[in-house]
Amino acid sequence: MDGSDLNGNYFLNLGVFHKGFATAKDENGWFHINKEGTAAYSERYWSMEPFYNVLALVAVFRGNRIIINEVGKKACEI
């Protein structure tokens, strides 16, 4: 990689891409994006981890933690 712009989108914070997704933060919270810079789902979260084996641990704004899949569907609540 030469450091050039990948998708023309800008975020307040951005994680590294891993298996096609990266964590990103906009003015509404954290979410996952694909390499085109498109959100994988519409929800935003207080904090989150990258996907591992198609699941990610996220903290919702009211303090609970849940595990979501790559399309943002809740797999379980912690």
Distance bins in CASP14 RR format, pairs under 12 A and 6 or more apart:
PFRMAT RR
TARGET T0000
AUTHOR 0000-0000-0000
RMODE 2
METHOD distances of the structure
MODEL  1
1 16 0 0 0 0 0 1 0 0 0 0 0
1 17 0 0 0 0 0 1 0 0 0 0 0
1 35 0 0 0 0 0 1 0 0 0 0 0
5 14 0 0 0 0 0 1 0 0 0 0 0
5 37 0 0 0 0 0 1 0 0 0 0 0
6 14 0 0 0 0 1 0 0 0 0 0 0
6 16 0 0 0 0 0 1 0 0 0 0 0
6 17 0 0 0 0 1 0 0 0 0 0 0
6 20 0 0 0 0 0 1 0 0 0 0 0
6 22 0 0 0 0 1 0 0 0 0 0 0
6 24 0 0 0 0 0 1 0 0 0 0 0
6 33 0 0 0 0 0 1 0 0 0 0 0
6 34 0 0 0 0 0 1 0 0 0 0 0
6 35 1 0 0 1 0 0 0 0 0 0 0
6 36 0 0 0 0 1 0 0 0 0 0 0
6 37 1 0 0 1 0 0 0 0 0 0 0
7 14 0 0 0 0 0 1 0 0 0 0 0
7 17 0 0 0 0 0 1 0 0 0 0 0
7 20 0 0 0 0 0 1 0 0 0 0 0
7 22 0 0 0 0 0 1 0 0 0 0 0
7 24 0 0 0 0 0 1 0 0 0 0 0
7 33 0 0 0 0 1 0 0 0 0 0 0
7 34 0 0 0 0 1 0 0 0 0 0 0
7 35 1 0 0 1 0 0 0 0 0 0 0
7 36 1 0 1 0 0 0 0 0 0 0 0
7 37 1 0 1 0 0 0 0 0 0 0 0
7 38 0 0 0 0 1 0 0 0 0 0 0
7 39 0 0 0 0 0 1 0 0 0 0 0
8 14 0 0 0 0 0 1 0 0 0 0 0
8 33 0 0 0 0 0 1 0 0 0 0 0
8 35 0 0 0 0 0 1 0 0 0 0 0
8 36 0 0 0 0 1 0 0 0 0 0 0
8 37 1 0 0 1 0 0 0 0 0 0 0
8 38 0 0 0 0 0 1 0 0 0 0 0
9 22 0 0 0 0 0 1 0 0 0 0 0
9 24 0 0 0 0 1 0 0 0 0 0 0
9 26 0 0 0 0 1 0 0 0 0 0 0
9 33 1 0 0 1 0 0 0 0 0 0 0
9 34 0 0 0 0 0 1 0 0 0 0 0
9 35 0 0 0 0 0 1 0 0 0 0 0
9 36 0 0 0 0 1 0 0 0 0 0 0
9 37 1 0 1 0 0 0 0 0 0 0 0
9 38 0 0 0 0 1 0 0 0 0 0 0
9 39 0 0 0 0 1 0 0 0 0 0 0
10 24 0 0 0 0 1 0 0 0 0 0 0
10 25 0 0 0 0 0 1 0 0 0 0 0
10 26 0 0 0 0 1 0 0 0 0 0 0
10 27 0 0 0 0 0 1 0 0 0 0 0
10 33 0 0 0 0 0 1 0 0 0 0 0
10 37 0 0 0 0 1 0 0 0 0 0 0
11 22 0 0 0 0 1 0 0 0 0 0 0
11 23 0 0 0 0 1 0 0 0 0 0 0
11 24 1 0 1 0 0 0 0 0 0 0 0
11 25 1 0 1 0 0 0 0 0 0 0 0
11 26 1 0 1 0 0 0 0 0 0 0 0
11 27 0 0 0 0 1 0 0 0 0 0 0
11 28 0 0 0 0 0 1 0 0 0 0 0
11 29 0 0 0 0 1 0 0 0 0 0 0
11 30 0 0 0 0 1 0 0 0 0 0 0
11 31 0 0 0 0 1 0 0 0 0 0 0
11 32 0 0 0 0 0 1 0 0 0 0 0
11 33 1 0 0 1 0 0 0 0 0 0 0
11 37 0 0 0 0 1 0 0 0 0 0 0
11 39 0 0 0 0 0 1 0 0 0 0 0
11 44 0 0 0 0 0 1 0 0 0 0 0
12 23 0 0 0 0 0 1 0 0 0 0 0
12 24 0 0 0 0 1 0 0 0 0 0 0
12 25 1 0 1 0 0 0 0 0 0 0 0
12 26 1 0 1 0 0 0 0 0 0 0 0
12 27 1 0 0 1 0 0 0 0 0 0 0
12 28 0 0 0 0 1 0 0 0 0 0 0
12 29 0 0 0 0 1 0 0 0 0 0 0
12 30 0 0 0 0 1 0 0 0 0 0 0
12 31 0 0 0 0 0 1 0 0 0 0 0
12 44 0 0 0 0 0 1 0 0 0 0 0
13 22 0 0 0 0 0 1 0 0 0 0 0
13 23 1 0 0 1 0 0 0 0 0 0 0
13 24 1 0 0 1 0 0 0 0 0 0 0
13 25 1 1 0 0 0 0 0 0 0 0 0
13 26 0 0 0 0 1 0 0 0 0 0 0
13 27 0 0 0 0 0 1 0 0 0 0 0
13 29 0 0 0 0 1 0 0 0 0 0 0
13 30 1 0 0 1 0 0 0 0 0 0 0
13 31 0 0 0 0 0 1 0 0 0 0 0
13 33 0 0 0 0 0 1 0 0 0 0 0
13 47 0 0 0 0 0 1 0 0 0 0 0
13 48 0 0 0 0 0 1 0 0 0 0 0
14 21 0 0 0 0 0 1 0 0 0 0 0
14 22 1 0 0 1 0 0 0 0 0 0 0
14 23 1 0 0 1 0 0 0 0 0 0 0
14 24 1 0 1 0 0 0 0 0 0 0 0
14 25 1 0 0 1 0 0 0 0 0 0 0
14 26 0 0 0 0 0 1 0 0 0 0 0
14 30 0 0 0 0 0 1 0 0 0 0 0
14 31 0 0 0 0 0 1 0 0 0 0 0
14 32 0 0 0 0 0 1 0 0 0 0 0
14 33 0 0 0 0 1 0 0 0 0 0 0
14 35 0 0 0 0 0 1 0 0 0 0 0
14 37 0 0 0 0 1 0 0 0 0 0 0
14 50 0 0 0 0 0 1 0 0 0 0 0
15 21 0 0 0 0 1 0 0 0 0 0 0
15 22 1 0 1 0 0 0 0 0 0 0 0
15 23 1 0 1 0 0 0 0 0 0 0 0
15 24 1 0 0 1 0 0 0 0 0 0 0
15 25 0 0 0 0 1 0 0 0 0 0 0
15 30 0 0 0 0 1 0 0 0 0 0 0
15 31 0 0 0 0 0 1 0 0 0 0 0
15 32 0 0 0 0 1 0 0 0 0 0 0
15 33 0 0 0 0 1 0 0 0 0 0 0
15 37 0 0 0 0 0 1 0 0 0 0 0
15 48 0 0 0 0 0 1 0 0 0 0 0
15 49 0 0 0 0 0 1 0 0 0 0 0
15 50 1 0 0 1 0 0 0 0 0 0 0
15 51 0 0 0 0 0 1 0 0 0 0 0
16 22 1 0 0 1 0 0 0 0 0 0 0
16 23 0 0 0 0 1 0 0 0 0 0 0
16 24 0 0 0 0 0 1 0 0 0 0 0
16 33 0 0 0 0 0 1 0 0 0 0 0
16 35 0 0 0 0 0 1 0 0 0 0 0
16 50 1 0 0 1 0 0 0 0 0 0 0
17 23 0 0 0 0 1 0 0 0 0 0 0
17 24 0 0 0 0 0 1 0 0 0 0 0
17 32 0 0 0 0 0 1 0 0 0 0 0
17 33 0 0 0 0 1 0 0 0 0 0 0
17 34 0 0 0 0 1 0 0 0 0 0 0
17 35 1 0 0 1 0 0 0 0 0 0 0
17 36 0 0 0 0 0 1 0 0 0 0 0
17 37 0 0 0 0 1 0 0 0 0 0 0
17 50 0 0 0 0 1 0 0 0 0 0 0
17 51 0 0 0 0 0 1 0 0 0 0 0
18 32 0 0 0 0 0 1 0 0 0 0 0
18 33 0 0 0 0 0 1 0 0 0 0 0
18 34 0 0 0 0 0 1 0 0 0 0 0
18 35 0 0 0 0 0 1 0 0 0 0 0
18 49 0 0 0 0 0 1 0 0 0 0 0
18 50 1 0 1 0 0 0 0 0 0 0 0
18 51 1 0 0 1 0 0 0 0 0 0 0
18 52 0 0 0 0 1 0 0 0 0 0 0
18 53 0 0 0 0 0 1 0 0 0 0 0
18 54 0 0 0 0 0 1 0 0 0 0 0
18 56 0 0 0 0 0 1 0 0 0 0 0
18 70 0 0 0 0 0 1 0 0 0 0 0
19 32 0 0 0 0 0 1 0 0 0 0 0
19 34 0 0 0 0 0 1 0 0 0 0 0
19 35 0 0 0 0 0 1 0 0 0 0 0
19 50 0 0 0 0 1 0 0 0 0 0 0
19 51 1 0 0 1 0 0 0 0 0 0 0
19 52 0 0 0 0 1 0 0 0 0 0 0
19 53 0 0 0 0 1 0 0 0 0 0 0
19 54 0 0 0 0 1 0 0 0 0 0 0
19 55 0 0 0 0 0 1 0 0 0 0 0
19 56 0 0 0 0 0 1 0 0 0 0 0
19 70 0 0 0 0 1 0 0 0 0 0 0
20 32 0 0 0 0 1 0 0 0 0 0 0
20 33 0 0 0 0 1 0 0 0 0 0 0
20 34 1 0 0 1 0 0 0 0 0 0 0
20 35 1 0 1 0 0 0 0 0 0 0 0
20 36 0 0 0 0 0 1 0 0 0 0 0
20 37 0 0 0 0 0 1 0 0 0 0 0
20 38 0 0 0 0 0 1 0 0 0 0 0
20 40 0 0 0 0 1 0 0 0 0 0 0
20 50 0 0 0 0 1 0 0 0 0 0 0
20 51 0 0 0 0 1 0 0 0 0 0 0
20 54 0 0 0 0 0 1 0 0 0 0 0
20 70 0 0 0 0 1 0 0 0 0 0 0
21 31 0 0 0 0 1 0 0 0 0 0 0
21 32 1 0 1 0 0 0 0 0 0 0 0
21 33 1 0 0 1 0 0 0 0 0 0 0
21 34 1 0 0 1 0 0 0 0 0 0 0
21 35 0 0 0 0 1 0 0 0 0 0 0
21 36 0 0 0 0 0 1 0 0 0 0 0
21 37 0 0 0 0 1 0 0 0 0 0 0
21 38 0 0 0 0 0 1 0 0 0 0 0
21 39 0 0 0 0 0 1 0 0 0 0 0
21 40 1 0 0 1 0 0 0 0 0 0 0
21 41 0 0 0 0 0 1 0 0 0 0 0
21 48 0 0 0 0 0 1 0 0 0 0 0
21 49 0 0 0 0 0 1 0 0 0 0 0
21 50 1 0 0 1 0 0 0 0 0 0 0
21 51 1 0 1 0 0 0 0 0 0 0 0
21 52 0 0 0 0 0 1 0 0 0 0 0
21 54 0 0 0 0 1 0 0 0 0 0 0
21 55 0 0 0 0 0 1 0 0 0 0 0
21 56 0 0 0 0 1 0 0 0 0 0 0
21 68 0 0 0 0 0 1 0 0 0 0 0
21 69 0 0 0 0 0 1 0 0 0 0 0
21 70 1 0 0 1 0 0 0 0 0 0 0
21 71 0 0 0 0 0 1 0 0 0 0 0
21 72 0 0 0 0 0 1 0 0 0 0 0
22 30 0 0 0 0 0 1 0 0 0 0 0
22 31 0 0 0 0 1 0 0 0 0 0 0
22 32 1 0 0 1 0 0 0 0 0 0 0
22 33 1 0 1 0 0 0 0 0 0 0 0
22 34 0 0 0 0 1 0 0 0 0 0 0
22 35 0 0 0 0 1 0 0 0 0 0 0
22 36 0 0 0 0 0 1 0 0 0 0 0
22 37 0 0 0 0 1 0 0 0 0 0 0
22 38 0 0 0 0 0 1 0 0 0 0 0
22 39 0 0 0 0 0 1 0 0 0 0 0
22 40 0 0 0 0 1 0 0 0 0 0 0
22 48 0 0 0 0 0 1 0 0 0 0 0
22 49 0 0 0 0 0 1 0 0 0 0 0
22 50 1 0 0 1 0 0 0 0 0 0 0
22 51 0 0 0 0 1 0 0 0 0 0 0
22 56 0 0 0 0 0 1 0 0 0 0 0
23 29 0 0 0 0 0 1 0 0 0 0 0
23 30 1 0 0 1 0 0 0 0 0 0 0
23 31 1 0 0 1 0 0 0 0 0 0 0
23 32 1 0 0 1 0 0 0 0 0 0 0
23 33 0 0 0 0 1 0 0 0 0 0 0
23 34 0 0 0 0 0 1 0 0 0 0 0
23 37 0 0 0 0 0 1 0 0 0 0 0
23 39 0 0 0 0 0 1 0 0 0 0 0
23 40 0 0 0 0 0 1 0 0 0 0 0
23 44 0 0 0 0 0 1 0 0 0 0 0
23 45 0 0 0 0 1 0 0 0 0 0 0
23 47 0 0 0 0 1 0 0 0 0 0 0
23 48 1 0 1 0 0 0 0 0 0 0 0
23 49 1 0 0 1 0 0 0 0 0 0 0
23 50 1 0 1 0 0 0 0 0 0 0 0
23 51 0 0 0 0 1 0 0 0 0 0 0
23 56 0 0 0 0 1 0 0 0 0 0 0
23 57 0 0 0 0 0 1 0 0 0 0 0
23 58 0 0 0 0 1 0 0 0 0 0 0
24 30 1 0 0 1 0 0 0 0 0 0 0
24 31 1 0 1 0 0 0 0 0 0 0 0
24 32 1 0 0 1 0 0 0 0 0 0 0
24 33 1 0 1 0 0 0 0 0 0 0 0
24 34 0 0 0 0 0 1 0 0 0 0 0
24 35 0 0 0 0 0 1 0 0 0 0 0
24 37 1 0 0 1 0 0 0 0 0 0 0
24 38 0 0 0 0 0 1 0 0 0 0 0
24 39 1 0 0 1 0 0 0 0 0 0 0
24 40 0 0 0 0 1 0 0 0 0 0 0
24 41 0 0 0 0 0 1 0 0 0 0 0
24 44 0 0 0 0 1 0 0 0 0 0 0
24 45 0 0 0 0 0 1 0 0 0 0 0
24 48 0 0 0 0 1 0 0 0 0 0 0
24 50 0 0 0 0 0 1 0 0 0 0 0
25 31 1 0 0 1 0 0 0 0 0 0 0
25 32 0 0 0 0 0 1 0 0 0 0 0
25 33 0 0 0 0 0 1 0 0 0 0 0
25 39 0 0 0 0 0 1 0 0 0 0 0
25 44 0 0 0 0 1 0 0 0 0 0 0
25 45 0 0 0 0 1 0 0 0 0 0 0
25 46 0 0 0 0 0 1 0 0 0 0 0
25 47 0 0 0 0 1 0 0 0 0 0 0
25 48 0 0 0 0 1 0 0 0 0 0 0
26 32 0 0 0 0 0 1 0 0 0 0 0
26 33 0 0 0 0 1 0 0 0 0 0 0
26 37 0 0 0 0 0 1 0 0 0 0 0
26 39 0 0 0 0 1 0 0 0 0 0 0
26 42 0 0 0 0 0 1 0 0 0 0 0
26 44 1 0 0 1 0 0 0 0 0 0 0
26 45 0 0 0 0 0 1 0 0 0 0 0
27 44 0 0 0 0 1 0 0 0 0 0 0
28 39 0 0 0 0 0 1 0 0 0 0 0
28 42 0 0 0 0 1 0 0 0 0 0 0
28 43 0 0 0 0 1 0 0 0 0 0 0
28 44 1 0 1 0 0 0 0 0 0 0 0
28 45 0 0 0 0 1 0 0 0 0 0 0
28 46 0 0 0 0 0 1 0 0 0 0 0
28 61 0 0 0 0 1 0 0 0 0 0 0
29 39 0 0 0 0 0 1 0 0 0 0 0
29 42 0 0 0 0 0 1 0 0 0 0 0
29 43 0 0 0 0 1 0 0 0 0 0 0
29 44 1 1 0 0 0 0 0 0 0 0 0
29 45 1 0 0 1 0 0 0 0 0 0 0
29 46 1 0 0 1 0 0 0 0 0 0 0
29 47 0 0 0 0 1 0 0 0 0 0 0
29 48 0 0 0 0 1 0 0 0 0 0 0
29 58 0 0 0 0 0 1 0 0 0 0 0
29 59 0 0 0 0 0 1 0 0 0 0 0
29 60 0 0 0 0 0 1 0 0 0 0 0
29 61 0 0 0 0 1 0 0 0 0 0 0
30 39 0 0 0 0 0 1 0 0 0 0 0
30 40 0 0 0 0 0 1 0 0 0 0 0
30 41 0 0 0 0 0 1 0 0 0 0 0
30 43 0 0 0 0 1 0 0 0 0 0 0
30 44 1 0 0 1 0 0 0 0 0 0 0
30 45 1 0 1 0 0 0 0 0 0 0 0
30 46 1 0 0 1 0 0 0 0 0 0 0
30 47 1 0 0 1 0 0 0 0 0 0 0
30 48 1 0 1 0 0 0 0 0 0 0 0
30 49 0 0 0 0 1 0 0 0 0 0 0
30 50 0 0 0 0 0 1 0 0 0 0 0
30 56 0 0 0 0 0 1 0 0 0 0 0
30 57 0 0 0 0 0 1 0 0 0 0 0
30 58 1 0 0 1 0 0 0 0 0 0 0
30 59 0 0 0 0 1 0 0 0 0 0 0
30 60 0 0 0 0 0 1 0 0 0 0 0
30 61 0 0 0 0 0 1 0 0 0 0 0
30 68 0 0 0 0 0 1 0 0 0 0 0
31 37 0 0 0 0 0 1 0 0 0 0 0
31 38 0 0 0 0 0 1 0 0 0 0 0
31 39 1 0 1 0 0 0 0 0 0 0 0
31 40 1 0 0 1 0 0 0 0 0 0 0
31 41 1 0 0 1 0 0 0 0 0 0 0
31 42 0 0 0 0 1 0 0 0 0 0 0
31 43 1 0 0 1 0 0 0 0 0 0 0
31 44 1 0 1 0 0 0 0 0 0 0 0
31 45 1 0 0 1 0 0 0 0 0 0 0
31 46 0 0 0 0 0 1 0 0 0 0 0
31 47 0 0 0 0 0 1 0 0 0 0 0
31 48 1 0 0 1 0 0 0 0 0 0 0
31 50 0 0 0 0 0 1 0 0 0 0 0
31 51 0 0 0 0 0 1 0 0 0 0 0
31 56 0 0 0 0 0 1 0 0 0 0 0
31 58 0 0 0 0 1 0 0 0 0 0 0
31 68 0 0 0 0 1 0 0 0 0 0 0
31 70 0 0 0 0 0 1 0 0 0 0 0
31 71 0 0 0 0 0 1 0 0 0 0 0
31 72 0 0 0 0 1 0 0 0 0 0 0
32 38 0 0 0 0 1 0 0 0 0 0 0
32 39 1 0 0 1 0 0 0 0 0 0 0
32 40 1 0 1 0 0 0 0 0 0 0 0
32 41 1 0 0 1 0 0 0 0 0 0 0
32 42 0 0 0 0 0 1 0 0 0 0 0
32 43 0 0 0 0 1 0 0 0 0 0 0
32 44 0 0 0 0 0 1 0 0 0 0 0
32 45 0 0 0 0 1 0 0 0 0 0 0
32 48 1 0 0 1 0 0 0 0 0 0 0
32 49 0 0 0 0 0 1 0 0 0 0 0
32 50 1 0 0 1 0 0 0 0 0 0 0
32 51 1 0 0 1 0 0 0 0 0 0 0
32 54 0 0 0 0 0 1 0 0 0 0 0
32 55 0 0 0 0 0 1 0 0 0 0 0
32 56 1 0 0 1 0 0 0 0 0 0 0
32 58 0 0 0 0 1 0 0 0 0 0 0
32 68 0 0 0 0 1 0 0 0 0 0 0
32 69 0 0 0 0 0 1 0 0 0 0 0
32 70 1 0 0 1 0 0 0 0 0 0 0
32 71 0 0 0 0 1 0 0 0 0 0 0
32 72 1 0 0 1 0 0 0 0 0 0 0
33 39 1 0 1 0 0 0 0 0 0 0 0
33 40 1 0 0 1 0 0 0 0 0 0 0
33 41 0 0 0 0 0 1 0 0 0 0 0
33 44 0 0 0 0 0 1 0 0 0 0 0
33 48 0 0 0 0 0 1 0 0 0 0 0
33 50 0 0 0 0 0 1 0 0 0 0 0
33 51 0 0 0 0 0 1 0 0 0 0 0
33 70 0 0 0 0 0 1 0 0 0 0 0
34 40 1 0 0 1 0 0 0 0 0 0 0
34 41 0 0 0 0 0 1 0 0 0 0 0
34 51 0 0 0 0 0 1 0 0 0 0 0
34 70 0 0 0 0 1 0 0 0 0 0 0
34 71 0 0 0 0 0 1 0 0 0 0 0
39 45 0 0 0 0 0 1 0 0 0 0 0
39 70 0 0 0 0 0 1 0 0 0 0 0
39 71 0 0 0 0 0 1 0 0 0 0 0
39 72 0 0 0 0 1 0 0 0 0 0 0
40 48 0 0 0 0 0 1 0 0 0 0 0
40 50 0 0 0 0 0 1 0 0 0 0 0
40 51 0 0 0 0 1 0 0 0 0 0 0
40 54 0 0 0 0 0 1 0 0 0 0 0
40 56 0 0 0 0 1 0 0 0 0 0 0
40 58 0 0 0 0 0 1 0 0 0 0 0
40 68 0 0 0 0 1 0 0 0 0 0 0
40 69 0 0 0 0 1 0 0 0 0 0 0
40 70 1 0 0 1 0 0 0 0 0 0 0
40 71 1 0 0 1 0 0 0 0 0 0 0
40 72 1 0 0 1 0 0 0 0 0 0 0
40 73 0 0 0 0 0 1 0 0 0 0 0
41 48 0 0 0 0 0 1 0 0 0 0 0
41 51 0 0 0 0 0 1 0 0 0 0 0
41 56 0 0 0 0 0 1 0 0 0 0 0
41 58 0 0 0 0 0 1 0 0 0 0 0
41 68 1 0 0 1 0 0 0 0 0 0 0
41 69 0 0 0 0 1 0 0 0 0 0 0
41 70 0 0 0 0 1 0 0 0 0 0 0
41 71 1 0 1 0 0 0 0 0 0 0 0
41 72 1 1 0 0 0 0 0 0 0 0 0
41 73 1 0 0 1 0 0 0 0 0 0 0
41 74 0 0 0 0 0 1 0 0 0 0 0
42 71 0 0 0 0 0 1 0 0 0 0 0
42 72 0 0 0 0 1 0 0 0 0 0 0
42 73 0 0 0 0 0 1 0 0 0 0 0
43 56 0 0 0 0 0 1 0 0 0 0 0
43 58 0 0 0 0 1 0 0 0 0 0 0
43 60 0 0 0 0 1 0 0 0 0 0 0
43 61 0 0 0 0 0 1 0 0 0 0 0
43 66 0 0 0 0 0 1 0 0 0 0 0
43 68 0 0 0 0 1 0 0 0 0 0 0
43 71 0 0 0 0 0 1 0 0 0 0 0
43 72 1 0 0 1 0 0 0 0 0 0 0
43 73 0 0 0 0 1 0 0 0 0 0 0
43 74 0 0 0 0 1 0 0 0 0 0 0
44 58 0 0 0 0 1 0 0 0 0 0 0
44 59 0 0 0 0 0 1 0 0 0 0 0
44 60 0 0 0 0 1 0 0 0 0 0 0
44 61 0 0 0 0 1 0 0 0 0 0 0
44 68 0 0 0 0 0 1 0 0 0 0 0
44 72 0 0 0 0 0 1 0 0 0 0 0
45 56 0 0 0 0 1 0 0 0 0 0 0
45 57 0 0 0 0 1 0 0 0 0 0 0
45 58 1 0 1 0 0 0 0 0 0 0 0
45 59 1 0 0 1 0 0 0 0 0 0 0
45 60 1 0 1 0 0 0 0 0 0 0 0
45 61 1 0 0 1 0 0 0 0 0 0 0
45 62 0 0 0 0 0 1 0 0 0 0 0
45 63 0 0 0 0 1 0 0 0 0 0 0
45 64 0 0 0 0 0 1 0 0 0 0 0
45 65 0 0 0 0 1 0 0 0 0 0 0
45 66 0 0 0 0 1 0 0 0 0 0 0
45 67 0 0 0 0 0 1 0 0 0 0 0
45 68 0 0 0 0 1 0 0 0 0 0 0
45 72 0 0 0 0 1 0 0 0 0 0 0
45 74 0 0 0 0 0 1 0 0 0 0 0
46 57 0 0 0 0 0 1 0 0 0 0 0
46 58 1 0 0 1 0 0 0 0 0 0 0
46 59 1 0 1 0 0 0 0 0 0 0 0
46 60 1 0 0 1 0 0 0 0 0 0 0
46 61 1 0 1 0 0 0 0 0 0 0 0
46 62 0 0 0 0 1 0 0 0 0 0 0
46 63 1 0 0 1 0 0 0 0 0 0 0
46 64 0 0 0 0 1 0 0 0 0 0 0
46 65 0 0 0 0 1 0 0 0 0 0 0
46 66 0 0 0 0 0 1 0 0 0 0 0
47 56 0 0 0 0 0 1 0 0 0 0 0
47 57 0 0 0 0 1 0 0 0 0 0 0
47 58 1 0 0 1 0 0 0 0 0 0 0
47 59 1 0 1 0 0 0 0 0 0 0 0
47 60 0 0 0 0 1 0 0 0 0 0 0
47 61 0 0 0 0 1 0 0 0 0 0 0
47 63 0 0 0 0 1 0 0 0 0 0 0
47 64 0 0 0 0 0 1 0 0 0 0 0
47 65 0 0 0 0 1 0 0 0 0 0 0
47 66 0 0 0 0 0 1 0 0 0 0 0
48 55 0 0 0 0 0 1 0 0 0 0 0
48 56 1 0 1 0 0 0 0 0 0 0 0
48 57 1 0 0 1 0 0 0 0 0 0 0
48 58 1 0 1 0 0 0 0 0 0 0 0
48 59 1 0 0 1 0 0 0 0 0 0 0
48 60 0 0 0 0 1 0 0 0 0 0 0
48 61 0 0 0 0 0 1 0 0 0 0 0
48 65 0 0 0 0 1 0 0 0 0 0 0
48 66 0 0 0 0 1 0 0 0 0 0 0
48 67 0 0 0 0 0 1 0 0 0 0 0
48 68 0 0 0 0 1 0 0 0 0 0 0
48 72 0 0 0 0 0 1 0 0 0 0 0
49 55 0 0 0 0 1 0 0 0 0 0 0
49 56 1 0 1 0 0 0 0 0 0 0 0
49 57 1 0 1 0 0 0 0 0 0 0 0
49 58 1 0 0 1 0 0 0 0 0 0 0
49 59 0 0 0 0 1 0 0 0 0 0 0
49 65 0 0 0 0 0 1 0 0 0 0 0
49 66 0 0 0 0 0 1 0 0 0 0 0
49 67 0 0 0 0 1 0 0 0 0 0 0
49 68 0 0 0 0 0 1 0 0 0 0 0
50 56 1 0 0 1 0 0 0 0 0 0 0
50 57 0 0 0 0 1 0 0 0 0 0 0
50 58 0 0 0 0 0 1 0 0 0 0 0
50 68 0 0 0 0 0 1 0 0 0 0 0
50 70 0 0 0 0 0 1 0 0 0 0 0
51 57 0 0 0 0 1 0 0 0 0 0 0
51 58 0 0 0 0 0 1 0 0 0 0 0
51 67 0 0 0 0 0 1 0 0 0 0 0
51 68 0 0 0 0 1 0 0 0 0 0 0
51 69 0 0 0 0 1 0 0 0 0 0 0
51 70 1 0 1 0 0 0 0 0 0 0 0
51 71 0 0 0 0 0 1 0 0 0 0 0
51 72 0 0 0 0 0 1 0 0 0 0 0
51 75 0 0 0 0 0 1 0 0 0 0 0
52 67 0 0 0 0 0 1 0 0 0 0 0
52 68 0 0 0 0 0 1 0 0 0 0 0
52 69 0 0 0 0 0 1 0 0 0 0 0
52 70 0 0 0 0 0 1 0 0 0 0 0
53 67 0 0 0 0 0 1 0 0 0 0 0
53 69 0 0 0 0 0 1 0 0 0 0 0
53 70 0 0 0 0 0 1 0 0 0 0 0
53 75 0 0 0 0 0 1 0 0 0 0 0
54 67 0 0 0 0 0 1 0 0 0 0 0
54 68 0 0 0 0 1 0 0 0 0 0 0
54 69 1 0 1 0 0 0 0 0 0 0 0
54 70 1 0 1 0 0 0 0 0 0 0 0
54 71 0 0 0 0 1 0 0 0 0 0 0
54 72 0 0 0 0 0 1 0 0 0 0 0
54 73 0 0 0 0 0 1 0 0 0 0 0
54 75 0 0 0 0 1 0 0 0 0 0 0
55 66 0 0 0 0 0 1 0 0 0 0 0
55 67 1 0 1 0 0 0 0 0 0 0 0
55 68 1 0 0 1 0 0 0 0 0 0 0
55 69 1 0 1 0 0 0 0 0 0 0 0
55 70 0 0 0 0 1 0 0 0 0 0 0
55 71 0 0 0 0 0 1 0 0 0 0 0
55 72 0 0 0 0 0 1 0 0 0 0 0
55 73 0 0 0 0 0 1 0 0 0 0 0
55 74 0 0 0 0 0 1 0 0 0 0 0
55 75 1 0 1 0 0 0 0 0 0 0 0
55 76 0 0 0 0 1 0 0 0 0 0 0
55 78 0 0 0 0 0 1 0 0 0 0 0
56 65 0 0 0 0 0 1 0 0 0 0 0
56 66 0 0 0 0 1 0 0 0 0 0 0
56 67 1 0 0 1 0 0 0 0 0 0 0
56 68 1 0 1 0 0 0 0 0 0 0 0
56 69 1 0 0 1 0 0 0 0 0 0 0
56 70 0 0 0 0 1 0 0 0 0 0 0
56 71 0 0 0 0 0 1 0 0 0 0 0
56 72 0 0 0 0 1 0 0 0 0 0 0
56 73 0 0 0 0 0 1 0 0 0 0 0
56 74 0 0 0 0 0 1 0 0 0 0 0
56 75 0 0 0 0 1 0 0 0 0 0 0
56 76 0 0 0 0 0 1 0 0 0 0 0
57 64 0 0 0 0 0 1 0 0 0 0 0
57 65 1 0 0 1 0 0 0 0 0 0 0
57 66 1 0 0 1 0 0 0 0 0 0 0
57 67 1 0 1 0 0 0 0 0 0 0 0
57 68 0 0 0 0 1 0 0 0 0 0 0
57 69 0 0 0 0 0 1 0 0 0 0 0
57 74 0 0 0 0 0 1 0 0 0 0 0
57 75 0 0 0 0 0 1 0 0 0 0 0
57 76 0 0 0 0 0 1 0 0 0 0 0
57 77 0 0 0 0 0 1 0 0 0 0 0
57 78 1 0 0 1 0 0 0 0 0 0 0
58 64 0 0 0 0 1 0 0 0 0 0 0
58 65 1 0 0 1 0 0 0 0 0 0 0
58 66 1 0 1 0 0 0 0 0 0 0 0
58 67 1 0 0 1 0 0 0 0 0 0 0
58 68 1 0 1 0 0 0 0 0 0 0 0
58 69 0 0 0 0 0 1 0 0 0 0 0
58 72 0 0 0 0 1 0 0 0 0 0 0
58 73 0 0 0 0 0 1 0 0 0 0 0
58 74 0 0 0 0 1 0 0 0 0 0 0
58 75 0 0 0 0 0 1 0 0 0 0 0
58 76 0 0 0 0 0 1 0 0 0 0 0
58 77 0 0 0 0 0 1 0 0 0 0 0
58 78 0 0 0 0 1 0 0 0 0 0 0
59 65 1 0 1 0 0 0 0 0 0 0 0
59 66 0 0 0 0 1 0 0 0 0 0 0
59 67 0 0 0 0 0 1 0 0 0 0 0
59 68 0 0 0 0 0 1 0 0 0 0 0
59 77 0 0 0 0 0 1 0 0 0 0 0
59 78 0 0 0 0 1 0 0 0 0 0 0
60 66 1 0 0 1 0 0 0 0 0 0 0
60 67 0 0 0 0 0 1 0 0 0 0 0
60 68 0 0 0 0 1 0 0 0 0 0 0
60 74 0 0 0 0 1 0 0 0 0 0 0
60 77 0 0 0 0 1 0 0 0 0 0 0
60 78 0 0 0 0 0 1 0 0 0 0 0
62 77 0 0 0 0 0 1 0 0 0 0 0
63 77 0 0 0 0 0 1 0 0 0 0 0
63 78 0 0 0 0 0 1 0 0 0 0 0
64 74 0 0 0 0 0 1 0 0 0 0 0
64 76 0 0 0 0 0 1 0 0 0 0 0
64 77 1 0 0 1 0 0 0 0 0 0 0
64 78 1 0 0 1 0 0 0 0 0 0 0
65 74 0 0 0 0 0 1 0 0 0 0 0
65 75 0 0 0 0 0 1 0 0 0 0 0
65 76 0 0 0 0 1 0 0 0 0 0 0
65 77 1 0 0 1 0 0 0 0 0 0 0
65 78 1 0 1 0 0 0 0 0 0 0 0
66 72 0 0 0 0 1 0 0 0 0 0 0
66 73 0 0 0 0 0 1 0 0 0 0 0
66 74 1 0 1 0 0 0 0 0 0 0 0
66 75 1 0 0 1 0 0 0 0 0 0 0
66 76 1 0 0 1 0 0 0 0 0 0 0
66 77 1 0 1 0 0 0 0 0 0 0 0
66 78 1 0 0 1 0 0 0 0 0 0 0
67 73 0 0 0 0 0 1 0 0 0 0 0
67 74 1 0 0 1 0 0 0 0 0 0 0
67 75 1 0 1 0 0 0 0 0 0 0 0
67 76 1 0 1 0 0 0 0 0 0 0 0
67 77 1 0 0 1 0 0 0 0 0 0 0
67 78 1 0 0 1 0 0 0 0 0 0 0
68 74 1 0 1 0 0 0 0 0 0 0 0
68 75 1 0 0 1 0 0 0 0 0 0 0
68 76 0 0 0 0 1 0 0 0 0 0 0
68 77 0 0 0 0 0 1 0 0 0 0 0
68 78 0 0 0 0 0 1 0 0 0 0 0
69 75 1 0 1 0 0 0 0 0 0 0 0
69 76 0 0 0 0 0 1 0 0 0 0 0
END
